[in-house]
Amino acid sequence: MSRLYIIPGWGHLITDQPYQDLIKQVEDCYTIIPLDWDSRLDEHFVFGKNRSFKEVMDKVRSQIVEPTENDKILGFSVGASIAYKLATELPFGLALICSPSPVFGQVIASAKDFTPEQITELI
């Protein structure tokens, strides 16, 4: 069965009701793999202050079993930016980028983790 990796948005958990509703809709089609990036670890968390984007990416990447072209990655808000970056590095069959955070655009534009082309696509 194909895997669906899900990255929640800032301040959200996979156990929150909207994510549970989504999982219920697709769990017969996919093995669901939630990816944790400690989005509730610190309410004052800002990339580059407490943890770099690279550190967040490394944490999330370490949770991914070797993806195949049958696997999908889905991210919401800031999780969408993480999903996008992972999809440029790993062979997912599809990346679903949902409602990327416009606030995060400033961080992306100044991050060294994205190419100029990727920054243009995201903001």
PyMOL commands that set and color helices and strands:
alter all, ss='L'
color gray80, all
select helices_A, chain A and resi 17-26+53-61+78-89+104-110+116-122
alter helices_A, ss='H'
color red, helices_A
select strands_A, chain A and resi 3-7+31-34+72-76+94-98
alter strands_A, ss='S'
color yellow, strands_A
deselect
rebuild
show_as cartoon
